[in-house]
Amino acid sequence: MDFQGQLSVSTEHPHPYHESLTLKNFTAFEEASFEFVPGINVFIGENGTGKTHVMKVLYGIQTLVSDFRARKRRSSVDLTEVFGAYSQEELFRVSDTLEDRVGEIAGAFGGRNWAYPFSPESSEFSFYAELAAFFGTHPIDLFESGWASAVYIPSINMIAHTEGFLSTFERFDIDFDRTTRDIVVYLLSPELRSSEVFIWEEISNQLQALLPGNVVLEGERFFVSVGKSLLSMPLVAEGSQKIATLDRLLRVGALEPGTTLFWDEPEVGLNPKLMDELVKALILLARSGVQIFLTTHSYVILKELDLQIAEDDPIRYFLFEPTESSGTKVTPFDTLAEVHPNPILEQYNDLYDREITRKTGRKKAQ
């Protein structure tokens, strides 16, 4: 199966997007700065270096601004909810040598700068309160356009856990963060009208061809129609759940030009044979105006991106490296070949060297 998309590559991005981010004394970062591209941004690095945290900061900011503009006044909504943390103290960088007890999260989106200082002592801190103060000094009509919606796909396949999830999340203190709640809201949304122009129809049809059957929603539970039987989604292979999730997001209109898509480890449970199709779909989405952020530990995902990306497709790789005293160091690269050190490629090279040694008794020349 192959995508034959005719979506053109645009050298100018027509939609607002996350342009930059600066973190100070935040989780794994003592200080780090990012300059993003409007296309695909890929986060590479060891576990525990803060890749997911960066995506959640961007998602949290974009979502909270969208909520405020929609007049969804929920005072309990702040960044701790996006992270699933109990307090702001947990988000402050942990260090025995850290003397500066002030942090900062700042960035730019659609040509508009934002900045929110915080400290672990500010127990009443709320991003929502900061937004209220911010909009109090900036006419809201300046923001009526330009803050598009965001979609966050967590590493856990929530399409298999939709039944009763929203009511449970709202009533009880369960160990799930807001990203899981938000993706379930999207998944359970009604599909677009058949009469509406479905710009993703080609991609969606290709994705559905990779599934064992048609995805069916009954009540709050998803099934896959296989022959005359309905197979409940928890019994479907995890890779198929990934494909079904992306297809569902397209069909309910959650992804559209100007949307930001955050995907945490899309390779989890996905057969490498399907990764080329997934990457093709992501590239077509990016070409149509969806800014994409990915975290990955997959050599196959990285190589598929490297092989399929066109010269005019904006893509940037960010290497997250742990340091002994100053938190995670972040280095940007515009091509995969430039990424060094590349922990994923190094591991594959090590496997190759060990295989050569086992078969020949000789190590590869250094």
C-alpha positions in Angstrom: 0.0 0.0 0.0 1.4 3.4 -0.9 0.2 7.0 -0.6 -0.2 8.8 -3.9 -0.9 12.2 -2.3 -0.7 15.2 -4.6 -0.5 17.8 -1.8 2.1 20.3 -2.8 5.1 21.4 -0.7 4.8 25.1 0.3 7.8 27.2 1.0 5.7 29.6 3.0 3.7 28.4 6.0 0.2 30.0 5.9 -0.7 29.2 9.5 0.6 30.4 12.9 2.8 27.8 14.6 5.1 27.3 17.6 8.2 29.2 16.7 10.3 29.0 19.8 10.5 27.9 23.4 12.7 28.7 26.4 12.8 26.7 29.6 14.6 27.7 32.8 14.7 25.5 35.9 11.9 23.3 34.6 11.9 19.5 35.2 15.0 18.2 33.4 16.2 21.5 32.1 18.3 24.1 33.9 18.2 26.2 30.7 17.3 25.3 27.2 16.1 27.1 24.1 14.3 25.8 20.9 13.7 27.2 17.5 11.1 25.1 15.8 10.1 24.7 12.1 6.5 24.8 10.9 6.7 21.3 9.5 8.0 18.3 11.5 10.0 18.6 14.7 11.6 15.4 16.0 12.9 14.9 19.6 15.7 12.3 20.0 17.4 11.3 23.2 17.7 8.9 26.1 14.8 8.2 28.5 14.4 10.9 31.2 15.9 13.8 29.2 12.6 15.7 29.0 11.4 15.1 25.4 7.8 14.5 26.5 7.9 17.4 28.9 8.7 19.8 26.1 5.7 18.6 24.1 3.4 18.9 27.1 4.5 22.5 27.8 3.7 23.5 24.2 0.4 21.5 24.2 -0.5 23.0 27.6 0.1 26.6 26.6 -1.8 26.2 23.3 -4.7 24.4 24.9 -5.0 26.8 27.8 -5.1 29.8 25.5 -7.7 28.1 23.4 -9.8 27.3 26.4 -9.6 30.9 27.6 -10.6 32.3 24.2 -13.6 29.8 24.3 -14.6 31.2 27.7 -14.1 27.8 29.3 -13.4 29.2 32.8 -12.1 26.2 34.7 -9.9 27.5 37.4 -8.5 24.1 38.1 -6.9 23.8 34.7 -3.2 24.6 34.8 0.0 23.0 33.6 0.1 20.6 36.5 -3.0 18.9 35.1 -1.4 18.5 31.7 1.6 16.8 33.4 -0.5 14.8 35.8 1.5 16.4 38.7 0.0 17.2 42.1 1.8 20.5 42.5 3.9 23.0 40.7 6.8 22.0 43.0 7.1 18.7 41.0 7.7 20.7 37.8 10.5 22.7 39.2 14.0 21.4 38.4 15.4 19.1 41.1 19.0 19.9 41.9 21.0 20.0 45.2 23.1 22.8 43.8 20.3 24.9 42.4 20.3 28.3 44.2 18.0 30.2 41.8 14.5 29.3 42.8 12.9 31.1 39.9 12.0 29.4 36.7 10.6 30.6 33.4 8.6 29.2 30.5 8.5 31.4 27.5 8.1 31.2 23.7 6.5 32.5 20.6 3.5 31.3 18.6 2.3 32.9 15.4 4.5 35.9 15.9 3.2 36.5 19.4 5.5 36.2 22.4 4.4 34.8 25.7 6.2 34.3 29.0 5.2 33.0 32.4 7.6 33.1 35.4 7.0 30.6 38.1 8.6 29.3 41.3 7.9 26.2 43.5 6.9 28.5 46.4 3.9 29.9 44.4 1.4 27.3 45.5 -1.5 29.3 44.1 0.2 29.7 40.7 -2.1 29.0 37.8 -1.5 29.4 34.1 -5.2 30.3 33.8 -4.7 33.2 36.2 -1.7 34.4 34.2 -3.8 34.2 31.0 -6.5 36.3 32.6 -3.9 39.0 33.5 -2.4 38.7 30.1 -5.6 39.2 28.2 -6.5 42.0 30.6 -3.7 44.1 29.0 -4.0 42.7 25.5 -7.2 43.2 23.5 -8.7 39.7 23.0 -9.6 40.5 19.4 -5.8 40.3 18.6 -6.1 36.6 19.4 -9.4 35.7 17.8 -7.3 34.1 15.0 -4.0 32.5 15.2 -4.3 30.1 18.2 -5.4 27.0 16.5 -6.3 23.8 18.3 -3.8 21.1 19.4 -4.0 17.4 19.4 -1.8 15.2 21.7 -1.5 11.5 21.1 0.0 9.9 24.2 2.1 6.7 24.0 -0.8 4.7 25.5 -3.5 3.7 23.0 -6.5 5.5 24.5 -8.8 4.3 21.7 -8.9 0.9 23.6 -9.9 2.6 26.9 -12.7 5.0 25.9 -15.7 3.4 27.6 -16.6 5.3 30.8 -13.2 7.0 30.8 -14.5 10.6 30.6 -17.0 10.3 33.5 -14.4 8.5 35.6 -11.8 11.2 34.9 -14.1 14.0 35.8 -15.3 12.4 39.1 -12.3 10.6 40.5 -8.6 11.3 41.1 -7.2 8.7 38.7 -3.5 8.5 37.6 -4.1 9.9 34.1 -3.1 13.3 32.9 -5.2 15.7 30.8 -3.7 14.6 27.5 -5.4 11.2 27.9 -8.7 12.9 28.7 -8.4 15.3 25.7 -7.7 12.6 23.1 -10.7 10.5 24.3 -12.9 13.6 23.8 -11.7 13.8 20.2 -12.0 10.1 19.6 -15.7 10.1 20.8 -16.6 13.1 18.7 -19.0 12.6 15.8 -17.6 12.3 12.3 -17.7 15.0 9.8 -20.8 15.3 7.6 -20.5 13.3 4.4 -21.4 16.4 2.5 -18.5 18.3 3.9 -15.3 18.5 1.9 -13.1 15.9 3.6 -9.6 17.1 2.8 -8.0 14.1 4.4 -10.1 11.5 2.5 -7.2 10.1 0.5 -5.0 9.7 3.6 -7.9 8.2 5.6 -8.7 5.7 2.9 -5.1 4.6 2.8 -5.0 4.2 6.6 -8.2 2.2 6.6 -6.7 -0.2 4.1 -4.1 -1.0 6.7 -6.7 -2.1 9.3 -8.2 -5.6 9.6 -11.7 -4.1 9.2 -13.9 -1.1 9.6 -13.7 0.8 12.9 -17.1 1.0 14.5 -18.2 3.1 17.5 -21.0 1.8 19.7 -21.8 3.9 22.7 -18.4 4.8 24.1 -16.6 1.7 22.9 -14.7 1.1 19.7 -14.9 -2.2 17.7 -13.3 -3.4 14.5 -15.7 -5.2 12.1 -14.1 -8.4 10.9 -16.4 -10.4 8.6 -19.7 -10.7 10.5 -18.1 -10.2 13.9 -17.2 -7.2 16.0 -13.8 -7.4 17.7 -13.6 -5.0 20.6 -10.7 -2.5 20.3 -8.7 -3.8 23.4 -8.4 -7.2 21.5 -7.0 -5.5 18.4 -3.3 -5.3 17.8 -1.6 -2.2 19.2 -0.3 -1.2 15.8 -3.8 -1.3 14.4 -4.9 0.8 17.3 -2.3 3.5 16.4 -3.5 3.6 12.8 -7.2 3.6 13.9 -6.5 6.6 16.2 -4.9 8.7 13.5 -7.7 7.8 11.1 -10.4 8.7 13.6 -8.8 12.1 14.3 -9.0 12.8 10.6 -12.6 11.8 10.3 -13.8 13.8 13.3 -12.0 16.9 12.0 -9.6 17.1 15.0 -6.7 17.6 12.5 -7.0 20.4 10.0 -4.6 22.9 8.4 -3.3 25.1 11.3 -3.6 22.4 13.9 -0.6 21.2 16.0 -0.1 17.5 16.4 2.0 16.1 19.2 2.7 12.4 19.1 4.6 10.6 21.9 6.5 7.6 20.6 4.3 6.7 17.6 6.4 3.5 17.1 5.1 1.8 20.3 3.4 -1.4 19.3 3.6 -0.6 15.6 5.1 -3.1 13.2 8.0 -1.7 11.2 6.2 -2.6 8.0 3.6 0.0 8.8 6.0 2.7 9.8 6.6 3.8 6.2 2.9 4.4 5.7 2.6 6.3 9.0 5.5 8.5 8.0 4.0 9.2 4.6 0.7 10.3 6.3 2.6 12.6 8.7 4.5 14.2 5.9 1.3 14.9 3.9 -0.3 16.4 7.0 2.7 18.6 7.5 2.7 19.8 3.9 -1.0 20.8 4.3 -0.3 23.0 7.3 -0.2 20.8 10.4 2.8 21.4 12.6 4.0 18.1 14.0 6.1 17.2 17.1 7.3 13.7 17.6 9.3 11.9 20.2 10.9 8.6 19.0 13.3 5.9 19.9 12.8 4.2 16.6 15.6 3.9 14.0 13.0 2.9 11.4 10.9 6.1 12.1 14.0 8.2 11.8 15.2 6.6 8.6 11.7 6.7 7.0 11.6 10.4 7.7 15.1 10.9 6.3 14.3 8.9 3.1 10.8 10.3 2.4 11.3 13.9 3.3 11.5 16.3 0.3 14.2 19.0 0.1 11.6 21.7 0.7 9.9 20.0 3.6 10.8 21.8 6.8 12.1 19.3 9.4 14.3 19.7 12.4 15.8 17.1 14.8 16.5 18.0 18.4 19.0 15.9 20.3 18.4 15.7 24.1 21.6 14.9 26.0 21.9 14.5 29.8 24.7 16.3 31.6 26.0 15.7 35.1 25.3 19.2 36.6 23.3 21.4 34.2 20.4 19.3 33.2 19.5 18.3 29.7 21.4 19.9 26.8 19.5 20.3 23.6 21.1 20.6 20.2 19.2 21.2 16.9 20.1 19.6 13.5 18.5 20.2 10.1 19.4 16.7 8.8 19.5 13.3 10.4 23.1 12.8 9.1 24.2 15.7 11.2 22.8 14.4 14.5 25.8 13.5 16.7 25.9 11.7 19.0 22.9 9.7 17.8 22.1 7.2 20.6 19.6 5.3 18.4 22.1 4.8 15.5 24.9 4.0 17.9 22.8 1.2 19.4 22.1 -0.3 16.0 25.8 0.0 15.1 26.7 -1.8 18.3 24.3 -4.6 17.5 25.9 -4.9 14.0 29.4 -5.0 15.5 28.4 -7.7 18.0 26.9 -9.8 15.2 30.1 -9.5 13.1 32.2 -10.4 16.1 30.0 -13.5 16.8 30.2 -14.7 13.2 33.8 -13.9 12.4 35.5 -13.5 15.7 36.8 -10.1 14.6 35.6 -6.7 15.7 35.0 -4.0 13.1 38.0 -1.8 12.6 37.7 1.5 14.5 
